[in-house]
Amino acid sequence: MALSLLFIVHHVQSFEDIFLYIYLVKKMIVKMFDNITSRHWDVLLKAVAPNVHHRFAGVHSLGGKYHNKGTLHLWFERLGRVVLSNLKVNSTSVNGWPWHTTVFVQYDVTATLFDGNDSYFNRSLHVITLRWGSVYVLDVFEDTQEVARSLAAQVAAGLKEAVATQIVC
């Protein structure tokens, strides 16, 4: 997948090439979200630039700004431990050229919380900036009150990491 995207990125010459590029970017993004759900962080991070900028709103254990692959990896690991269960991509929009592409991904996040009675649902939006097929910026927009509520429920069920300090890069 990455090889075909890179080939198209460096050989865009017609509208047909642009449509193929958009199609491949959408496939790549859906695969990235599948890798988040299946917790394949190393596979996911192959498409990420070393100096990536990731922002997740909120003053809680998942909130913050992260500026490199290593810290982003730590963030994904924490996400997997404290709340993540399933991501379902509902729609994607790809705009721009291979040297600066903006991708909007609207998706749903669901999880069963540790108490077994409570569930988590968040309709969310990622704004992703790609440059030549690599992810440079990840801005995450979720209902921060729902994130905080679910983290509080996780703490009440005994998961102390749900109230850990933010990861610092």
N, C-alpha and C positions, 0 to 999 in steps of 0.2 A: 504494500500500500504506500509506504513512504517513498519507495523508489519511483513508483508511477507518478506520485504527486510532484516529486522533485523534477522528474523529466518534463512534465507539463509546465511547471513553474519556469523552467529555463528555456522553454521552447514555445511560449505563447505567441502566436502569430495571427490568429483569426478569432472571430466570434465563437466558432465551434470549439476552439481551444479554451476559451474563457468558460463556456458552458461545461466543458469537461473538467476544468479546474474547479469550478463551483461544486459540481457533483462529487468530485474526489474529496474536497474539503469537508463537505457535509458527511460523507462516509467516515472520514478520519475523526471528526468530532463525535459522531455517534459511537464509534469504537472507543474513543477516549472515555466517554461516559460509561460504557460497558466495563472498561478497565477499572474505573473508580468503584462501581458496584461489586466487581469481583475481587477488588483489592489487589490488583496487579500494578502496584505503584511503579515498579521499575520499568515496565513496558510503557506505562503512561508517560513517565518522565523522559523517555527517549525523544519525544516530540517537543520538549520544553527547552528553551534557551537557557544557558547557564546563569544569565543575569535576569531571569524572569521577575516580573512584578505581580504579586498576588495580593488582593485586598479582600478581606471578609469583614463586613461591618459588625459592630457590637463590642461591648466591654464584657467579655466572657472568655472562656478557655479556647474558643475557636476564632475569636476576633483577632484582627491585627493586620499588619502589612508585612509581607515576606518578600525578600529580594534576591533569593538564589535557590537553586535546585535542592540543595541539601536541607534548607529550612522548610521548603515546600514539601519535601518528602516526610519530614517530621510532622508537619501539619496534617498530611493525608493519613499518616499512621494514627494520629490522635483522633481524627475524624472517624476513622474506622472503628476505633475502640469506644468512643463515647456516644455516637448516635447513628451513624450511617447504616442503612440496610439496603435500600434500593433507589436507583435513579431511573426515571423514565423520561426520555427526551420526547417532547411534544411537538416542537417545531424548531427549525434552524433558518437563519437568514445569513447569506454571505454577501458582503459588499467589498468592492475594491479590487485592486490588482495584486498580483503575487508578491510584490515588494512591500505592500501594506494592505492587509486584508482585515476587515472587521467582521466578526461572526457573533450573531446574537443567538443564544440557545435558551429556549424556554423549556423548563423541565419540572417534574415533580419529584420530591424527595419523600420517601416513606420509611418508617421504622416502627418496630414494636419495642417499647422501652422496657428496661430491666424489671420493672415491677409486674410485667406481664398483663396488666390491665389497661395501660395507657399506650396510646400510639402517637406517632409524630407524622405530620403532613406539612409540607411547605412547598408552595408553588414558587419557583425561583427563576432567576435569569442570570445567565453568564454573558458578559461581554468580553470577547476574546480578541486580542490583536495578534495576527500572524505576520511574520516577515519571512519570505522565501520558504514557507512550509514549516517554520518553527514558531512555537507559542512564546510570545514576549510579554503579554499582559493578560492577566485573568482578574476580572472584576466580578465579584459575586454579589448578587442582590437577592436577599431572602428576607422574610418576615423575622426581624431580629427578636421580637417579643416571643415568637413561637420557638426560636432557637433557645432563648434564655429559659422559657418554660420547660422545654424538654431536658435541658441540662440540669435544671433544678430537680426535675423528677428522677433523673439518673442519680443525682447525689442522694436523694431521699431513699433510693433503692440500694445505696451503698457504693456507688462508683465515684470515688473521690476525685479522679482525674477530670470529671465534668466541671469542677470548679478550680482547676489548676490555673496558675497564672498563664498569661498568653506566652506563646513561644516567641522568643526574641532572636532576631537574626544577627 
